[in-house]
């Protein structure tokens, strides 16, 4: 059981890292002092949508 949880957490971390890197490449011209915030916002929005989807569908 714990092995499955570790695999799920690793997959979630890898997916978030991929989203962060992709969004950082798509929007490199954002003029913010904290340059990583738009990419972190994209990851946070994706995770919020994923959690909401899981709550609605019981997944």
C-alpha positions as CSV (number, residue, x, y, z in Angstrom):
1,X,0.0,0.0,0.0
2,X,2.8,2.5,0.9
3,X,4.5,1.7,-2.4
4,X,1.5,2.8,-4.3
5,X,1.4,6.1,-2.4
6,X,5.1,6.7,-3.1
7,X,4.6,6.1,-6.8
8,X,1.6,8.4,-6.9
9,X,3.5,11.2,-5.0
10,X,6.4,10.8,-7.4
11,X,4.1,10.9,-10.4
12,X,2.5,14.1,-9.0
13,X,5.8,15.7,-8.4
14,X,7.1,14.8,-11.9
15,X,3.9,16.1,-13.5
16,X,4.1,19.4,-11.6
17,X,7.8,19.8,-12.6
18,X,6.9,19.2,-16.3
19,X,4.1,21.8,-16.1
20,X,6.5,24.3,-14.4
21,X,9.1,23.9,-17.1
22,X,6.7,24.0,-20.0
23,X,5.0,27.1,-18.7
24,X,8.3,28.8,-17.9
25,X,9.2,28.3,-21.6
26,X,5.9,29.5,-22.9
27,X,5.9,32.7,-20.9
28,X,9.5,33.9,-20.5
29,X,8.6,37.5,-21.2
30,X,6.5,38.0,-18.1
31,X,7.7,41.2,-16.4
32,X,7.6,40.3,-12.7
33,X,10.1,40.6,-10.0
34,X,9.6,37.1,-8.9
35,X,10.2,35.3,-12.2
36,X,9.0,31.9,-11.0
37,X,5.6,33.0,-9.8
38,X,3.6,32.7,-13.1
39,X,4.9,29.1,-13.6
40,X,4.0,28.3,-10.0
41,X,0.6,29.8,-10.5
42,X,0.0,27.5,-13.5
43,X,1.0,24.5,-11.5
44,X,-1.2,25.5,-8.5
45,X,-4.1,26.1,-10.9
46,X,-3.6,22.7,-12.5
47,X,-3.5,21.0,-9.0
48,X,-6.6,22.9,-7.9
49,X,-8.5,21.7,-11.0
50,X,-7.2,18.1,-10.5
51,X,-8.3,18.0,-6.9
52,X,-11.7,19.5,-7.7
53,X,-12.1,16.9,-10.5
54,X,-11.2,14.1,-8.1
55,X,-13.7,15.4,-5.5
56,X,-16.5,15.7,-8.0
57,X,-15.9,12.3,-9.7
58,X,-14.9,10.5,-6.5
59,X,-11.6,9.5,-8.0
